[in-house]
């Protein structure tokens, strides 16, 4: 599967995960750079949640490291941390956890607001059978 299709699948599943947690209100961008892939707000508690997807090929890229650091360090106006969810393929979860520790985003005392969401690969979709031939 091409990287764009994998990233789209991860983004869709991460969005569904945030919706299940109650972060259903999509917030419009306020012009801060860089912009996270997903920005959601809890309609009840007004808590902000950011979401990013990381592919295996992204784990060694400097741009990915900078984005992870940037979003993990962002704060609200009242200086509270913003929840940060990272969607990753289930097979790459261990490598991402190691990268987060290496970048000092997560350690024993830091990074409680950063959550890794392992996402299982999508099952291959089968086309419905052709009505004429039955295949």
JORA-V13006 format. One line per field, one symbol per residue. ss: DSSP state (~ for helix, > for strand, _ for the rest). phi: phi as a letter, one per 20 degrees, with the letter a starting at -180 (. if undefined). A space follows every 10 residues. Layout:
BEGIN
ss=???
phi=???
END
This chain:
BEGIN
ss=__~~~~~~~~ ~~~~~~~~~~ ____>>____ _______>>> >______>>> >>>>_~~~__ _~~~~~~~~~ ~~~_>_____ >_>>>>>>>~ ~~~~~~~~~~ ~~________ ___>>>>>>_ __________ _____
phi=.fgfffffff ffffffffff eoedeeeffd nfdfeffccc cffeemeecd ccdcegfffe efffffffff ffdfcffeme fefcddebfg fdffffgfff ffemecbfdc nfedcedfcf ffffeeffff ffend
END
